[in-house]
Amino acid sequence: MTACKKRPTSDNVFLRRAVLSQHIVSALVENRAGTLSRVSGLFSRRGYNIDSLTVGVTDDPSVSRMTIAINGTGQKSDKRVLEQIVKQLEKLVDVIAVRELENESCLRREIMLVKIKTDEKTRPAVMEITGIFRARVVDVSPETITLEATGSLEKLNGLLLLLRPYGILELARTGMVALERGNSVLSVTKQ
């Protein structure tokens, strides 16, 4: 087993990602090699760190949907810079359609697997927290419980905050996926 370096953490490590300054960009792109690199390069050149990036094929195997979540600085200039990035993305050959999704008008979800240290004393409390957050137990051993949770960033961060005192041994997150609510659709324009 390879040992991993432990990074310093603070009490609010899971809540640091402020949802208020989080921006979500959704793009339909050609499903081919190099597209991911070109798209992510635009963000890094502008000084934005991508917080979450998910890519998956759509119902058309030649098209993939990218959902890119980035945290802004909270400055008014964020919106202007993001508008420039979206305009530059639209110019890329591999990009079919792109738009920023407004936080209040989109559905956002993420899946998380988390392995918690437990024993016979702490297991009931961990199970109670699991029920409150509607998470699922997907694996149990004498010393651990592994949970699967799906939901918004706020929900998952809240779950982690309550589980942290028991000892989080491992954590894996899928990254955010998002769709606009209602009739609004990001689609391939027929030519």
Protein Blocks (a to p, Z undefined) as FASTA:
>chain_A
ZZdddddddfklmmmpcfklpccddddddddehklmmmmmmmmmnopacfbdcddddfbl
kbccdddddddehiaklmmmmmmmmmmmmmpmklmbdcdddfklcccdddddddddddfk
lmmmmmmmmmmnopacfbdcfkbccddddddfklmmmmmmmmmmnopabdcdebjaddde
hjbdcddddZZ
